[in-house]
Amino acid sequence: LRLLKIISLYIILINMFEFDQYLGFLAFATILTIGFWLMIFLLTFVIPYWVGGALLEKINELRNKAKK
């Protein structure tokens, strides 16, 4: 059943697009997917790591200033 859906989707895409349009669609879908996962990665890992490191550095700076 799943294979039948994939084949029917393939037939729809072949009838809907010419080959160069199909390649353009694949390039667009690839770029969109890469952008989506990059945004997820940035929002869940990079930005919290960056903000946490900046906060720790600021706290250590304030501690060192208080000791002096």
All heavy atoms as TSV, in Angstrom:
chain	resi	resn	atom	element	x	y	z
A	1	LEU	N	N	0.839	-1.202	0.000
A	1	LEU	CA	C	0.000	0.000	0.000
A	1	LEU	C	C	0.880	1.261	0.000
A	1	LEU	O	O	0.611	2.196	-0.722
A	1	LEU	CB	C	-0.915	-0.020	1.232
A	1	LEU	CG	C	-1.927	1.121	1.318
A	1	LEU	CD1	C	-2.922	1.032	0.168
A	1	LEU	CD2	C	-2.650	1.070	2.639
A	2	ARG	N	N	1.936	1.226	0.827
A	2	ARG	CA	C	2.828	2.390	0.883
A	2	ARG	C	C	3.591	2.550	-0.428
A	2	ARG	O	O	3.780	3.664	-0.906
A	2	ARG	CB	C	3.795	2.211	2.051
A	2	ARG	CG	C	4.607	3.427	2.318
A	2	ARG	CD	C	5.399	3.272	3.573
A	2	ARG	NE	N	6.063	4.533	3.862
A	2	ARG	CZ	C	6.964	4.690	4.793
A	2	ARG	NH1	N	7.296	3.681	5.556
A	2	ARG	NH2	N	7.525	5.838	4.990
A	3	LEU	N	N	4.026	1.436	-0.998
A	3	LEU	CA	C	4.720	1.478	-2.279
A	3	LEU	C	C	3.806	2.023	-3.367
A	3	LEU	O	O	4.240	2.802	-4.229
A	3	LEU	CB	C	5.227	0.087	-2.649
A	3	LEU	CG	C	6.019	-0.035	-3.941
A	3	LEU	CD1	C	7.284	0.808	-3.836
A	3	LEU	CD2	C	6.367	-1.473	-4.220
A	4	LEU	N	N	2.536	1.666	-3.314
A	4	LEU	CA	C	1.564	2.162	-4.287
A	4	LEU	C	C	1.411	3.680	-4.172
A	4	LEU	O	O	1.335	4.381	-5.184
A	4	LEU	CB	C	0.218	1.470	-4.072
A	4	LEU	CG	C	-0.884	1.781	-5.080
A	4	LEU	CD1	C	-0.449	1.342	-6.464
A	4	LEU	CD2	C	-2.168	1.102	-4.679
A	5	LYS	N	N	1.408	4.193	-2.935
A	5	LYS	CA	C	1.319	5.639	-2.746
A	5	LYS	C	C	2.549	6.336	-3.297
A	5	LYS	O	O	2.447	7.384	-3.928
A	5	LYS	CB	C	1.164	5.968	-1.260
A	5	LYS	CG	C	-0.192	5.660	-0.702
A	5	LYS	CD	C	-0.273	6.054	0.755
A	5	LYS	CE	C	-1.631	5.730	1.335
A	5	LYS	NZ	N	-1.738	6.120	2.743
A	6	ILE	N	N	3.731	5.747	-3.069
A	6	ILE	CA	C	4.974	6.339	-3.568
A	6	ILE	C	C	4.982	6.356	-5.093
A	6	ILE	O	O	5.343	7.352	-5.717
A	6	ILE	CB	C	6.198	5.586	-3.008
A	6	ILE	CG1	C	6.304	5.819	-1.504
A	6	ILE	CG2	C	7.473	6.015	-3.711
A	6	ILE	CD1	C	7.344	4.982	-0.814
A	7	ILE	N	N	4.547	5.254	-5.693
A	7	ILE	CA	C	4.515	5.170	-7.155
A	7	ILE	C	C	3.519	6.176	-7.724
A	7	ILE	O	O	3.801	6.861	-8.706
A	7	ILE	CB	C	4.189	3.732	-7.609
A	7	ILE	CG1	C	5.359	2.808	-7.267
A	7	ILE	CG2	C	3.882	3.683	-9.102
A	7	ILE	CD1	C	5.086	1.352	-7.494
A	8	SER	N	N	2.344	6.299	-7.093
A	8	SER	CA	C	1.352	7.246	-7.601
A	8	SER	C	C	1.843	8.677	-7.446
A	8	SER	O	O	1.610	9.519	-8.316
A	8	SER	CB	C	0.006	7.052	-6.895
A	8	SER	OG	O	0.124	7.324	-5.526
A	9	LEU	N	N	2.538	8.983	-6.348
A	9	LEU	CA	C	3.111	10.310	-6.172
A	9	LEU	C	C	4.168	10.570	-7.247
A	9	LEU	O	O	4.241	11.666	-7.803
A	9	LEU	CB	C	3.725	10.451	-4.780
A	9	LEU	CG	C	4.380	11.787	-4.459
A	9	LEU	CD1	C	3.351	12.910	-4.483
A	9	LEU	CD2	C	5.059	11.737	-3.109
A	10	TYR	N	N	4.979	9.563	-7.552
A	10	TYR	CA	C	5.988	9.693	-8.596
A	10	TYR	C	C	5.333	9.971	-9.947
A	10	TYR	O	O	5.784	10.841	-10.695
A	10	TYR	CB	C	6.829	8.419	-8.655
A	10	TYR	CG	C	7.853	8.402	-9.761
A	10	TYR	CD1	C	8.998	9.180	-9.679
A	10	TYR	CD2	C	7.670	7.621	-10.904
A	10	TYR	CE1	C	9.938	9.182	-10.694
A	10	TYR	CE2	C	8.595	7.612	-11.917
A	10	TYR	CZ	C	9.730	8.387	-11.805
A	10	TYR	OH	O	10.650	8.396	-12.812
A	11	ILE	N	N	4.256	9.271	-10.244
A	11	ILE	CA	C	3.558	9.474	-11.521
A	11	ILE	C	C	2.963	10.873	-11.587
A	11	ILE	O	O	3.045	11.554	-12.610
A	11	ILE	CB	C	2.476	8.393	-11.715
A	11	ILE	CG1	C	3.145	7.034	-11.953
A	11	ILE	CG2	C	1.551	8.734	-12.874
A	11	ILE	CD1	C	2.194	5.874	-11.945
A	12	ILE	N	N	2.405	11.335	-10.465
A	12	ILE	CA	C	1.849	12.689	-10.426
A	12	ILE	C	C	2.947	13.712	-10.659
A	12	ILE	O	O	2.787	14.662	-11.431
A	12	ILE	CB	C	1.126	12.932	-9.088
A	12	ILE	CG1	C	-0.160	12.122	-9.028
A	12	ILE	CG2	C	0.830	14.418	-8.891
A	12	ILE	CD1	C	-0.819	12.119	-7.667
A	13	LEU	N	N	4.110	13.533	-10.004
A	13	LEU	CA	C	5.209	14.477	-10.179
A	13	LEU	C	C	5.746	14.461	-11.606
A	13	LEU	O	O	6.081	15.505	-12.158
A	13	LEU	CB	C	6.336	14.171	-9.185
A	13	LEU	CG	C	6.080	14.575	-7.743
A	13	LEU	CD1	C	7.225	14.109	-6.867
A	13	LEU	CD2	C	5.910	16.070	-7.626
A	14	ILE	N	N	5.823	13.277	-12.201
A	14	ILE	CA	C	6.334	13.184	-13.573
A	14	ILE	C	C	5.376	13.883	-14.527
A	14	ILE	O	O	5.790	14.589	-15.439
A	14	ILE	CB	C	6.550	11.701	-13.980
A	14	ILE	CG1	C	7.698	11.097	-13.197
A	14	ILE	CG2	C	6.803	11.578	-15.472
A	14	ILE	CD1	C	9.034	11.776	-13.402
A	15	ASN	N	N	4.076	13.704	-14.324
A	15	ASN	CA	C	3.112	14.346	-15.204
A	15	ASN	C	C	2.999	15.841	-14.945
A	15	ASN	O	O	2.658	16.607	-15.839
A	15	ASN	CB	C	1.731	13.697	-15.043
A	15	ASN	CG	C	1.708	12.296	-15.624
A	15	ASN	OD1	O	2.472	11.982	-16.519
A	15	ASN	ND2	N	0.839	11.458	-15.099
A	16	MET	N	N	3.284	16.269	-13.726
A	16	MET	CA	C	3.110	17.659	-13.371
A	16	MET	C	C	4.308	18.502	-13.804
A	16	MET	O	O	4.151	19.641	-14.201
A	16	MET	CB	C	2.914	17.773	-11.848
A	16	MET	CG	C	2.406	19.104	-11.383
A	16	MET	SD	S	1.773	19.061	-9.713
A	16	MET	CE	C	3.228	18.695	-8.765
A	17	PHE	N	N	5.518	17.959	-13.710
A	17	PHE	CA	C	6.733	18.710	-13.996
A	17	PHE	C	C	7.456	18.126	-15.195
A	17	PHE	O	O	7.409	16.935	-15.437
A	17	PHE	CB	C	7.708	18.648	-12.816
A	17	PHE	CG	C	7.217	19.299	-11.562
A	17	PHE	CD1	C	7.293	18.631	-10.358
A	17	PHE	CD2	C	6.698	20.569	-11.574
A	17	PHE	CE1	C	6.867	19.221	-9.190
A	17	PHE	CE2	C	6.267	21.175	-10.421
A	17	PHE	CZ	C	6.344	20.501	-9.230
A	18	GLU	N	N	8.153	19.012	-15.923
A	18	GLU	CA	C	9.144	18.522	-16.859
A	18	GLU	C	C	10.424	18.281	-16.070
A	18	GLU	O	O	10.509	18.631	-14.894
A	18	GLU	CB	C	9.372	19.560	-17.957
A	18	GLU	CG	C	8.164	19.718	-18.859
A	18	GLU	CD	C	8.382	20.741	-19.957
A	18	GLU	OE1	O	9.552	21.086	-20.211
A	18	GLU	OE2	O	7.383	21.192	-20.525
A	19	PHE	N	N	11.418	17.702	-16.710
A	19	PHE	CA	C	12.597	17.259	-15.952
A	19	PHE	C	C	13.337	18.414	-15.295
A	19	PHE	O	O	13.733	18.314	-14.138
A	19	PHE	CB	C	13.551	16.471	-16.867
A	19	PHE	CG	C	14.674	15.838	-16.126
A	19	PHE	CD1	C	14.435	14.780	-15.271
A	19	PHE	CD2	C	15.968	16.321	-16.254
A	19	PHE	CE1	C	15.468	14.191	-14.561
A	19	PHE	CE2	C	17.010	15.744	-15.545
A	19	PHE	CZ	C	16.749	14.672	-14.699
A	20	ASP	N	N	13.529	19.535	-16.003
A	20	ASP	CA	C	14.249	20.657	-15.398
A	20	ASP	C	C	13.442	21.284	-14.259
A	20	ASP	O	O	14.000	21.724	-13.258
A	20	ASP	CB	C	14.616	21.706	-16.444
A	20	ASP	CG	C	13.406	22.231	-17.198
A	20	ASP	OD1	O	12.358	21.571	-17.160
A	20	ASP	OD2	O	13.525	23.308	-17.832
A	21	GLN	N	N	12.125	21.290	-14.399
A	21	GLN	CA	C	11.293	21.791	-13.302
A	21	GLN	C	C	11.371	20.846	-12.104
A	21	GLN	O	O	11.346	21.290	-10.953
A	21	GLN	CB	C	9.843	21.934	-13.750
A	21	GLN	CG	C	9.630	23.035	-14.768
A	21	GLN	CD	C	8.218	23.029	-15.294
A	21	GLN	OE1	O	7.612	21.978	-15.470
A	21	GLN	NE2	N	7.692	24.220	-15.550
A	22	TYR	N	N	11.450	19.560	-12.388
A	22	TYR	CA	C	11.570	18.571	-11.316
A	22	TYR	C	C	12.890	18.755	-10.562
A	22	TYR	O	O	12.917	18.692	-9.336
A	22	TYR	CB	C	11.472	17.166	-11.919
A	22	TYR	CG	C	11.577	16.052	-10.924
A	22	TYR	CD1	C	10.583	15.840	-9.986
A	22	TYR	CD2	C	12.672	15.192	-10.920
A	22	TYR	CE1	C	10.675	14.817	-9.062
A	22	TYR	CE2	C	12.768	14.168	-10.013
A	22	TYR	CZ	C	11.761	13.982	-9.087
A	22	TYR	OH	O	11.856	12.973	-8.180
A	23	LEU	N	N	13.971	19.011	-11.293
A	23	LEU	CA	C	15.255	19.263	-10.636
A	23	LEU	C	C	15.205	20.538	-9.807
A	23	LEU	O	O	15.751	20.598	-8.703
A	23	LEU	CB	C	16.375	19.356	-11.674
A	23	LEU	CG	C	16.802	18.049	-12.323
A	23	LEU	CD1	C	17.909	18.315	-13.333
A	23	LEU	CD2	C	17.246	17.049	-11.289
A	24	GLY	N	N	14.540	21.563	-10.317
A	24	GLY	CA	C	14.377	22.794	-9.552
A	24	GLY	C	C	13.564	22.560	-8.290
A	24	GLY	O	O	13.887	23.098	-7.221
A	25	PHE	N	N	12.518	21.755	-8.408
A	25	PHE	CA	C	11.707	21.422	-7.238
A	25	PHE	C	C	12.532	20.650	-6.212
A	25	PHE	O	O	12.445	20.920	-5.008
A	25	PHE	CB	C	10.490	20.594	-7.670
A	25	PHE	CG	C	9.714	20.032	-6.523
A	25	PHE	CD1	C	8.907	20.851	-5.747
A	25	PHE	CD2	C	9.798	18.685	-6.208
A	25	PHE	CE1	C	8.194	20.339	-4.676
A	25	PHE	CE2	C	9.095	18.162	-5.144
A	25	PHE	CZ	C	8.291	18.992	-4.374
A	26	LEU	N	N	13.343	19.710	-6.681
A	26	LEU	CA	C	14.193	18.953	-5.751
A	26	LEU	C	C	15.220	19.859	-5.077
A	26	LEU	O	O	15.472	19.727	-3.884
A	26	LEU	CB	C	14.916	17.822	-6.491
A	26	LEU	CG	C	14.086	16.594	-6.817
A	26	LEU	CD1	C	14.951	15.578	-7.551
A	26	LEU	CD2	C	13.487	15.988	-5.577
A	27	ALA	N	N	15.791	20.796	-5.824
A	27	ALA	CA	C	16.750	21.738	-5.236
A	27	ALA	C	C	16.055	22.608	-4.192
A	27	ALA	O	O	16.577	22.819	-3.090
A	27	ALA	CB	C	17.371	22.607	-6.327
A	28	PHE	N	N	14.863	23.102	-4.507
A	28	PHE	CA	C	14.106	23.912	-3.563
A	28	PHE	C	C	13.766	23.120	-2.302
A	28	PHE	O	O	13.940	23.609	-1.182
A	28	PHE	CB	C	12.822	24.425	-4.223
A	28	PHE	CG	C	11.882	25.085	-3.267
A	28	PHE	CD1	C	12.144	26.359	-2.793
A	28	PHE	CD2	C	10.748	24.432	-2.834
A	28	PHE	CE1	C	11.278	26.980	-1.897
A	28	PHE	CE2	C	9.876	25.034	-1.935
A	28	PHE	CZ	C	10.139	26.310	-1.467
A	29	ALA	N	N	13.289	21.885	-2.479
A	29	ALA	CA	C	12.935	21.056	-1.325
A	29	ALA	C	C	14.157	20.749	-0.469
A	29	ALA	O	O	14.079	20.751	0.767
A	29	ALA	CB	C	12.272	19.759	-1.804
A	30	THR	N	N	15.304	20.525	-1.103
A	30	THR	CA	C	16.537	20.249	-0.369
A	30	THR	C	C	16.967	21.462	0.447
A	30	THR	O	O	17.293	21.349	1.635
A	30	THR	CB	C	17.647	19.843	-1.347
A	30	THR	OG1	O	17.225	18.682	-2.073
A	30	THR	CG2	C	18.936	19.535	-0.617
A	31	ILE	N	N	16.959	22.630	-0.178
A	31	ILE	CA	C	17.364	23.856	0.526
A	31	ILE	C	C	16.404	24.152	1.668
A	31	ILE	O	O	16.824	24.534	2.767
A	31	ILE	CB	C	17.451	25.025	-0.478
A	31	ILE	CG1	C	18.617	24.807	-1.431
A	31	ILE	CG2	C	17.588	26.356	0.242
A	31	ILE	CD1	C	18.622	25.716	-2.627
A	32	LEU	N	N	15.110	23.970	1.429
A	32	LEU	CA	C	14.116	24.198	2.479
A	32	LEU	C	C	14.339	23.249	3.651
A	32	LEU	O	O	14.307	23.669	4.818
A	32	LEU	CB	C	12.713	24.009	1.903
A	32	LEU	CG	C	11.559	24.333	2.834
A	32	LEU	CD1	C	11.445	25.846	2.985
A	32	LEU	CD2	C	10.271	23.760	2.295
A	33	THR	N	N	14.608	21.986	3.366
A	33	THR	CA	C	14.835	20.995	4.426
A	33	THR	C	C	16.105	21.304	5.215
A	33	THR	O	O	16.117	21.236	6.444
A	33	THR	CB	C	14.924	19.581	3.812
A	33	THR	OG1	O	13.735	19.355	3.051
A	33	THR	CG2	C	15.044	18.528	4.871
A	34	ILE	N	N	17.175	21.658	4.508
A	34	ILE	CA	C	18.429	22.007	5.184
A	34	ILE	C	C	18.216	23.226	6.077
A	34	ILE	O	O	18.683	23.265	7.222
A	34	ILE	CB	C	19.547	22.247	4.149
A	34	ILE	CG1	C	19.963	20.936	3.501
A	34	ILE	CG2	C	20.747	22.930	4.792
A	34	ILE	CD1	C	20.879	21.105	2.314
A	35	GLY	N	N	17.496	24.215	5.563
A	35	GLY	CA	C	17.220	25.409	6.358
A	35	GLY	C	C	16.398	25.094	7.596
A	35	GLY	O	O	16.655	25.634	8.680
A	36	PHE	N	N	15.416	24.210	7.451
A	36	PHE	CA	C	14.583	23.822	8.589
A	36	PHE	C	C	15.414	23.162	9.677
A	36	PHE	O	O	15.347	23.545	10.848
A	36	PHE	CB	C	13.470	22.879	8.117
A	36	PHE	CG	C	12.678	22.273	9.226
A	36	PHE	CD1	C	11.729	23.022	9.891
A	36	PHE	CD2	C	12.900	20.960	9.613
A	36	PHE	CE1	C	10.993	22.463	10.932
A	36	PHE	CE2	C	12.181	20.396	10.650
A	36	PHE	CZ	C	11.217	21.154	11.312
A	37	TRP	N	N	16.224	22.186	9.311
A	37	TRP	CA	C	17.014	21.475	10.319
A	37	TRP	C	C	18.114	22.358	10.903
A	37	TRP	O	O	18.468	22.228	12.079
A	37	TRP	CB	C	17.592	20.185	9.752
A	37	TRP	CG	C	16.523	19.156	9.587
A	37	TRP	CD1	C	16.061	18.643	8.416
A	37	TRP	CD2	C	15.751	18.553	10.637
A	37	TRP	NE1	N	15.054	17.766	8.675
A	37	TRP	CE2	C	14.839	17.670	10.018
A	37	TRP	CE3	C	15.736	18.666	12.029
A	37	TRP	CZ2	C	13.930	16.926	10.752
A	37	TRP	CZ3	C	14.827	17.922	12.752
A	37	TRP	CH2	C	13.938	17.058	12.123
A	38	LEU	N	N	18.653	23.278	10.097
A	38	LEU	CA	C	19.637	24.222	10.623
A	38	LEU	C	C	18.996	25.121	11.671
A	38	LEU	O	O	19.588	25.377	12.724
A	38	LEU	CB	C	20.225	25.059	9.484
A	38	LEU	CG	C	21.235	26.132	9.903
A	38	LEU	CD1	C	22.472	25.487	10.529
A	38	LEU	CD2	C	21.621	26.981	8.711
A	39	MET	N	N	17.781	25.592	11.412
A	39	MET	CA	C	17.092	26.437	12.378
A	39	MET	C	C	16.799	25.665	13.664
A	39	MET	O	O	16.982	26.196	14.771
A	39	MET	CB	C	15.784	26.965	11.769
A	39	MET	CG	C	15.097	27.990	12.619
A	39	MET	SD	S	16.054	29.490	12.848
A	39	MET	CE	C	16.166	30.087	11.193
A	40	ILE	N	N	16.368	24.421	13.548
A	40	ILE	CA	C	16.127	23.592	14.735
A	40	ILE	C	C	17.422	23.429	15.531
A	40	ILE	O	O	17.437	23.567	16.761
A	40	ILE	CB	C	15.552	22.212	14.334
A	40	ILE	CG1	C	14.172	22.362	13.698
A	40	ILE	CG2	C	15.505	21.269	15.515
A	40	ILE	CD1	C	13.107	22.905	14.624
A	41	PHE	N	N	18.532	23.147	14.849
A	41	PHE	CA	C	19.819	22.973	15.513
A	41	PHE	C	C	20.249	24.252	16.224
A	41	PHE	O	O	20.707	24.214	17.365
A	41	PHE	CB	C	20.874	22.547	14.478
A	41	PHE	CG	C	22.266	22.486	15.022
A	41	PHE	CD1	C	22.632	21.492	15.907
A	41	PHE	CD2	C	23.212	23.423	14.641
A	41	PHE	CE1	C	23.925	21.435	16.418
A	41	PHE	CE2	C	24.501	23.376	15.136
A	41	PHE	CZ	C	24.846	22.374	16.029
A	42	LEU	N	N	20.093	25.386	15.549
A	42	LEU	CA	C	20.487	26.655	16.151
A	42	LEU	C	C	19.642	26.984	17.375
A	42	LEU	O	O	20.157	27.421	18.398
A	42	LEU	CB	C	20.380	27.788	15.126
A	42	LEU	CG	C	21.429	27.798	14.022
A	42	LEU	CD1	C	21.105	28.881	13.004
A	42	LEU	CD2	C	22.819	27.981	14.581
A	43	LEU	N	N	18.346	26.779	17.283
A	43	LEU	CA	C	17.451	27.145	18.383
A	43	LEU	C	C	17.564	26.209	19.576
A	43	LEU	O	O	17.297	26.612	20.705
A	43	LEU	CB	C	16.001	27.181	17.891
A	43	LEU	CG	C	15.651	28.334	16.962
A	43	LEU	CD1	C	14.230	28.198	16.459
A	43	LEU	CD2	C	15.843	29.667	17.655
A	44	THR	N	N	17.946	24.961	19.346
A	44	THR	CA	C	17.976	24.010	20.458
A	44	THR	C	C	19.364	23.782	21.045
A	44	THR	O	O	19.467	23.304	22.168
A	44	THR	CB	C	17.415	22.642	20.020
A	44	THR	OG1	O	18.183	22.146	18.926
A	44	THR	CG2	C	15.956	22.764	19.626
A	45	PHE	N	N	20.416	24.106	20.311
A	45	PHE	CA	C	21.754	23.823	20.822
A	45	PHE	C	C	22.659	25.045	20.832
A	45	PHE	O	O	23.199	25.421	21.871
A	45	PHE	CB	C	22.420	22.701	20.008
A	45	PHE	CG	C	23.801	22.375	20.475
A	45	PHE	CD1	C	24.003	21.700	21.662
A	45	PHE	CD2	C	24.909	22.765	19.739
A	45	PHE	CE1	C	25.286	21.403	22.109
A	45	PHE	CE2	C	26.188	22.478	20.169
A	45	PHE	CZ	C	26.375	21.801	21.355
A	46	VAL	N	N	22.856	25.677	19.716
A	46	VAL	CA	C	23.869	26.722	19.584
A	46	VAL	C	C	23.512	27.958	20.403
A	46	VAL	O	O	24.338	28.444	21.182
A	46	VAL	CB	C	24.080	27.092	18.102
A	46	VAL	CG1	C	25.009	28.269	17.956
A	46	VAL	CG2	C	24.621	25.885	17.337
A	47	ILE	N	N	22.305	28.461	20.260
A	47	ILE	CA	C	21.929	29.689	20.967
A	47	ILE	C	C	21.895	29.480	22.477
A	47	ILE	O	O	22.445	30.309	23.216
A	47	ILE	CB	C	20.608	30.250	20.404
A	47	ILE	CG1	C	20.850	30.737	18.976
A	47	ILE	CG2	C	20.074	31.377	21.275
A	47	ILE	CD1	C	19.633	31.210	18.239
A	48	PRO	N	N	21.290	28.393	23.010
A	48	PRO	CA	C	21.369	28.199	24.475
A	48	PRO	C	C	22.805	28.041	24.982
A	48	PRO	O	O	23.138	28.553	26.059
A	48	PRO	CB	C	20.562	26.926	24.711
A	48	PRO	CG	C	19.629	26.849	23.572
A	48	PRO	CD	C	20.365	27.423	22.411
A	49	TYR	N	N	23.658	27.370	24.220
A	49	TYR	CA	C	25.058	27.208	24.608
A	49	TYR	C	C	25.762	28.569	24.661
A	49	TYR	O	O	26.514	28.868	25.581
A	49	TYR	CB	C	25.740	26.277	23.600
A	49	TYR	CG	C	27.180	25.963	23.920
A	49	TYR	CD1	C	27.493	25.014	24.870
A	49	TYR	CD2	C	28.208	26.617	23.245
A	49	TYR	CE1	C	28.822	24.712	25.156
A	49	TYR	CE2	C	29.531	26.323	23.519
A	49	TYR	CZ	C	29.828	25.373	24.477
A	49	TYR	OH	O	31.135	25.091	24.757
A	50	TRP	N	N	25.489	29.402	23.682
A	50	TRP	CA	C	26.087	30.726	23.584
A	50	TRP	C	C	25.622	31.607	24.745
A	50	TRP	O	O	26.430	32.268	25.415
A	50	TRP	CB	C	25.695	31.317	22.240
A	50	TRP	CG	C	26.225	32.684	21.929
A	50	TRP	CD1	C	27.351	33.257	22.425
A	50	TRP	CD2	C	25.642	33.629	21.046
A	50	TRP	NE1	N	27.502	34.508	21.885
A	50	TRP	CE2	C	26.467	34.759	21.035
A	50	TRP	CE3	C	24.512	33.617	20.240
A	50	TRP	CZ2	C	26.188	35.879	20.270
A	50	TRP	CZ3	C	24.240	34.722	19.470
A	50	TRP	CH2	C	25.069	35.836	19.491
A	51	VAL	N	N	24.311	31.614	25.000
A	51	VAL	CA	C	23.763	32.441	26.077
A	51	VAL	C	C	24.259	31.944	27.437
A	51	VAL	O	O	24.640	32.741	28.302
A	51	VAL	CB	C	22.223	32.464	26.010
A	51	VAL	CG1	C	21.621	33.114	27.242
A	51	VAL	CG2	C	21.756	33.182	24.750
A	52	GLY	N	N	24.279	30.621	27.628
A	52	GLY	CA	C	24.764	30.061	28.892
A	52	GLY	C	C	26.220	30.400	29.136
A	52	GLY	O	O	26.609	30.757	30.265
A	53	GLY	N	N	27.042	30.308	28.118
A	53	GLY	CA	C	28.458	30.654	28.260
A	53	GLY	C	C	28.663	32.120	28.567
A	53	GLY	O	O	29.506	32.485	29.392
A	54	ALA	N	N	27.868	32.982	27.940
A	54	ALA	CA	C	27.971	34.420	28.208
A	54	ALA	C	C	27.561	34.728	29.643
A	54	ALA	O	O	28.186	35.551	30.321
A	54	ALA	CB	C	27.105	35.196	27.223
A	55	LEU	N	N	26.511	34.042	30.133
A	55	LEU	CA	C	26.080	34.260	31.519
A	55	LEU	C	C	27.137	33.787	32.511
A	55	LEU	O	O	27.420	34.486	33.499
A	55	LEU	CB	C	24.753	33.540	31.778
A	55	LEU	CG	C	23.509	34.172	31.156
A	55	LEU	CD1	C	22.294	33.284	31.374
A	55	LEU	CD2	C	23.270	35.554	31.719
A	56	LEU	N	N	27.714	32.616	32.273
A	56	LEU	CA	C	28.759	32.116	33.175
A	56	LEU	C	C	29.971	33.053	33.184
A	56	LEU	O	O	30.561	33.318	34.240
A	56	LEU	CB	C	29.192	30.710	32.765
A	56	LEU	CG	C	28.226	29.584	33.118
A	56	LEU	CD1	C	28.720	28.266	32.539
A	56	LEU	CD2	C	28.060	29.480	34.617
A	57	GLU	N	N	30.335	33.548	32.021
A	57	GLU	CA	C	31.472	34.469	31.944
A	57	GLU	C	C	31.172	35.757	32.708
A	57	GLU	O	O	32.028	36.280	33.422
A	57	GLU	CB	C	31.760	34.775	30.476
A	57	GLU	CG	C	33.052	35.505	30.256
A	57	GLU	CD	C	33.374	35.637	28.776
A	57	GLU	OE1	O	32.963	34.759	27.996
A	57	GLU	OE2	O	34.030	36.624	28.415
A	58	LYS	N	N	29.945	36.261	32.576
A	58	LYS	CA	C	29.564	37.480	33.292
A	58	LYS	C	C	29.553	37.250	34.803
A	58	LYS	O	O	30.008	38.097	35.578
A	58	LYS	CB	C	28.183	37.938	32.812
A	58	LYS	CG	C	27.755	39.261	33.323
A	58	LYS	CD	C	28.578	40.364	32.691
A	58	LYS	CE	C	28.010	41.709	33.032
A	58	LYS	NZ	N	28.834	42.795	32.526
A	59	ILE	N	N	29.051	36.087	35.251
A	59	ILE	CA	C	29.026	35.771	36.685
A	59	ILE	C	C	30.448	35.687	37.229
A	59	ILE	O	O	30.753	36.233	38.298
A	59	ILE	CB	C	28.246	34.464	36.931
A	59	ILE	CG1	C	26.757	34.685	36.675
A	59	ILE	CG2	C	28.478	33.931	38.334
A	59	ILE	CD1	C	25.936	33.412	36.659
A	60	ASN	N	N	31.338	35.017	36.510
A	60	ASN	CA	C	32.739	34.918	36.945
A	60	ASN	C	C	33.408	36.285	36.980
A	60	ASN	O	O	34.203	36.576	37.882
A	60	ASN	CB	C	33.518	33.980	36.020
A	60	ASN	CG	C	33.142	32.527	36.237
A	60	ASN	OD1	O	32.642	32.171	37.303
A	60	ASN	ND2	N	33.363	31.705	35.228
A	61	GLU	N	N	33.087	37.127	36.028
A	61	GLU	CA	C	33.646	38.475	35.998
A	61	GLU	C	C	33.187	39.276	37.226
A	61	GLU	O	O	33.977	39.973	37.861
A	61	GLU	CB	C	33.166	39.159	34.717
A	61	GLU	CG	C	33.972	40.352	34.293
A	61	GLU	CD	C	33.479	40.846	32.937
A	61	GLU	OE1	O	33.614	40.096	31.942
A	61	GLU	OE2	O	32.965	41.979	32.894
A	62	LEU	N	N	31.900	39.148	37.571
A	62	LEU	CA	C	31.379	39.854	38.748
A	62	LEU	C	C	31.991	39.311	40.038
A	62	LEU	O	O	32.279	40.073	40.974
A	62	LEU	CB	C	29.859	39.755	38.799
A	62	LEU	CG	C	29.101	40.531	37.709
A	62	LEU	CD1	C	27.621	40.208	37.758
A	62	LEU	CD2	C	29.346	42.016	37.845
A	63	ARG	N	N	32.212	37.986	40.120
A	63	ARG	CA	C	32.851	37.378	41.303
A	63	ARG	C	C	34.278	37.886	41.469
A	63	ARG	O	O	34.711	38.211	42.583
A	63	ARG	CB	C	32.860	35.856	41.183
A	63	ARG	CG	C	31.566	35.205	41.529
A	63	ARG	CD	C	31.753	33.700	41.519
A	63	ARG	NE	N	30.475	33.025	41.636
A	63	ARG	CZ	C	30.273	31.777	41.321
A	63	ARG	NH1	N	31.282	31.039	40.866
A	63	ARG	NH2	N	29.086	31.228	41.462
A	64	ASN	N	N	35.004	37.926	40.370
A	64	ASN	CA	C	36.400	38.406	40.430
A	64	ASN	C	C	36.453	39.877	40.815
A	64	ASN	O	O	37.334	40.299	41.557
A	64	ASN	CB	C	37.101	38.193	39.085
A	64	ASN	CG	C	37.357	36.728	38.817
A	64	ASN	OD1	O	37.394	35.924	39.743
A	64	ASN	ND2	N	37.523	36.388	37.559
A	65	LYS	N	N	35.492	40.654	40.336
A	65	LYS	CA	C	35.440	42.067	40.680
A	65	LYS	C	C	35.110	42.247	42.167
A	65	LYS	O	O	35.645	43.131	42.829
A	65	LYS	CB	C	34.400	42.776	39.820
A	65	LYS	CG	C	34.566	44.281	39.740
A	65	LYS	CD	C	33.502	44.915	38.855
A	65	LYS	CE	C	33.938	44.846	37.405
A	65	LYS	NZ	N	33.022	45.601	36.530
A	66	ALA	N	N	34.237	41.365	42.711
A	66	ALA	CA	C	33.866	41.442	44.128
A	66	ALA	C	C	35.015	41.025	45.026
A	66	ALA	O	O	35.169	41.526	46.145
A	66	ALA	CB	C	32.645	40.573	44.391
A	67	LYS	N	N	35.852	40.084	44.564
A	67	LYS	CA	C	36.997	39.639	45.371
A	67	LYS	C	C	38.052	40.738	45.474
A	67	LYS	O	O	38.765	40.803	46.469
A	67	LYS	CB	C	37.624	38.386	44.751
A	67	LYS	CG	C	36.800	37.143	44.971
A	67	LYS	CD	C	37.505	35.934	44.354
A	67	LYS	CE	C	36.668	34.683	44.537
A	67	LYS	NZ	N	37.301	33.511	43.912
A	68	LYS	N	N	38.184	41.562	44.472
A	68	LYS	CA	C	39.217	42.599	44.460
A	68	LYS	C	C	38.845	43.771	45.302
A	68	LYS	O	O	38.381	44.119	46.151
A	68	LYS	CB	C	39.456	43.120	43.063
A	68	LYS	CG	C	40.165	42.118	42.196
A	68	LYS	CD	C	40.440	42.717	40.826
A	68	LYS	CE	C	41.161	41.696	39.972
A	68	LYS	NZ	N	41.479	42.198	38.659
